Each structure stands twice: as C-alpha cells, then as structure tokens.
Amino acid sequence: MNGKELLKELKSAAEILGMPVREKSFRNIGIPVKSGYCRIHEEDLFLLDRNMNIADKNRILKEILRRRFPHGPDSSPSSKNGVISEKLRSRIWPKPGKTKEIAGP
C-alpha cells in the first residue's frame, strides 16, 4: 500500500469512528498552526495541514487515532457505522507484544 492509499484509508477510518478529517492550507493565516484534533460547534474534527508530506500526514493521523481511541476502533460508538479493515486496524492498533514500526511508506 502506498502512502496516498494509506492516507485515504486512515481518513476513512477516522470518518467511521466519528472524527472527520479536513485538509486545509495554513500558510496564509500568518500564525504557526499545526495539524490536530479539535471540536467545532460540538463536532469532533481533525484538521490536517494540506502542505505536509504524505508520510507526516499518515504518522500524525495514526497517532491521533491511537490517542482518541486507545482501545481500538471498537471503543467508539460510531464504529458500528462502518468496517475498518483488519490490515488497517493492525497498522493503527498493533496487538500487544508487537512493536513493529508502522510509520508511513
């Protein structure tokens, strides 16, 4: 799976878990802004800097999914709205005892 495909699957997983991902360019606002989780009008949202490279986008999105759902996708009430592939689950939430590096391609 290449980086773009992984990013698409990570975004899909976040959407299934009730946390939509929006890519925005922060270059023109004049203050340093980082990608991250936020709540806007009572809605969970993950803003991702459009200008970042794919590997960094994948790393950050995997990290926030792990932090928001530390027990995996089944810990989210929204996860019943879709299915996250087993391959993607293992990339985001490795089974205990597995310390395989799961960074982007």
C-alpha positions as CSV (number, residue, x, y, z in Angstrom):
1,M,0.0,0.0,0.0
2,N,1.5,3.3,-1.0
3,G,1.3,6.5,1.1
4,K,-1.7,8.0,-0.7
5,E,-3.7,4.8,-0.3
6,L,-2.8,4.6,3.4
7,L,-3.9,8.2,3.9
8,K,-7.2,7.6,2.2
9,E,-7.8,4.5,4.4
10,L,-6.8,6.4,7.6
11,K,-9.2,9.2,6.7
12,S,-11.9,6.7,6.1
13,A,-11.2,5.0,9.4
14,A,-11.4,8.4,11.2
15,E,-14.7,9.1,9.5
16,I,-16.1,5.7,10.6
17,L,-15.0,6.5,14.1
18,G,-16.9,9.8,14.0
19,M,-13.9,12.1,13.5
20,P,-13.9,13.6,10.0
21,V,-10.6,14.8,8.6
22,R,-10.3,18.0,6.7
23,E,-7.2,19.1,4.8
24,K,-6.6,22.8,4.9
25,S,-3.7,25.1,4.0
26,F,-2.5,27.1,6.9
27,R,0.2,29.0,5.1
28,N,-1.7,32.3,4.5
29,I,-3.0,32.9,8.1
30,G,0.2,34.4,9.4
31,I,0.5,32.4,12.6
32,P,2.0,29.0,13.1
33,V,-0.7,26.3,13.1
34,K,-0.2,22.6,13.5
35,S,-2.4,19.8,12.4
36,G,-4.6,18.2,15.1
37,Y,-7.8,17.3,16.7
38,C,-10.3,20.0,17.6
39,R,-14.0,20.4,18.4
40,I,-16.0,22.9,16.3
41,H,-19.7,23.5,17.2
42,E,-19.7,20.3,19.3
43,E,-18.3,18.2,16.4
44,D,-15.1,16.3,16.6
45,L,-12.8,17.2,13.7
46,F,-9.2,16.6,12.7
47,L,-7.5,19.4,10.7
48,L,-4.6,18.3,8.6
49,D,-2.2,20.7,7.0
50,R,-2.5,20.2,3.3
51,N,1.1,21.2,2.7
52,M,2.7,18.4,4.8
53,N,4.3,15.4,3.1
54,I,2.3,12.2,2.9
55,A,4.5,10.3,5.4
56,D,3.9,13.0,8.1
57,K,0.2,13.1,7.4
58,N,0.0,9.4,7.9
59,R,2.1,9.4,11.0
60,I,0.1,12.2,12.6
61,L,-3.3,10.7,11.7
62,K,-2.3,7.3,13.1
63,E,-1.1,8.9,16.3
64,I,-4.3,10.9,16.8
65,L,-6.4,7.8,16.1
66,R,-4.4,5.9,18.8
67,R,-4.8,8.7,21.3
68,R,-8.6,9.2,20.7
69,F,-9.4,5.5,20.6
70,P,-6.7,3.8,22.7
71,H,-8.6,0.5,22.9
72,G,-9.1,0.3,19.2
73,P,-12.0,1.1,16.9
74,D,-14.5,-0.9,18.9
75,S,-14.2,1.6,21.7
76,S,-16.0,4.2,19.6
77,P,-19.8,4.2,19.5
78,S,-19.6,5.5,15.9
79,S,-17.6,2.4,14.7
80,K,-20.8,0.4,14.1
81,N,-21.4,2.7,11.1
82,G,-18.6,1.1,9.0
83,V,-16.0,-1.5,8.9
84,I,-12.3,-0.9,9.3
85,S,-10.1,-3.5,7.5
86,E,-8.1,-5.9,9.7
87,K,-4.9,-4.8,7.9
88,L,-5.5,-1.1,8.7
89,R,-6.5,-2.0,12.3
90,S,-3.2,-3.7,12.8
91,R,-1.3,-0.7,11.4
92,I,-3.0,1.7,13.7
93,W,-3.5,-0.5,16.8
94,P,-0.9,-3.3,16.8
95,K,-1.6,-6.3,19.0
96,P,0.1,-6.2,22.4
97,G,3.7,-7.5,22.2
98,K,4.2,-6.4,18.6
99,T,6.5,-3.4,18.4
100,K,6.7,-3.3,14.6
101,E,7.3,0.2,13.2
102,I,4.1,1.3,11.4
103,A,5.2,4.6,10.0
104,G,4.2,5.6,6.5
105,P,5.9,4.3,3.5
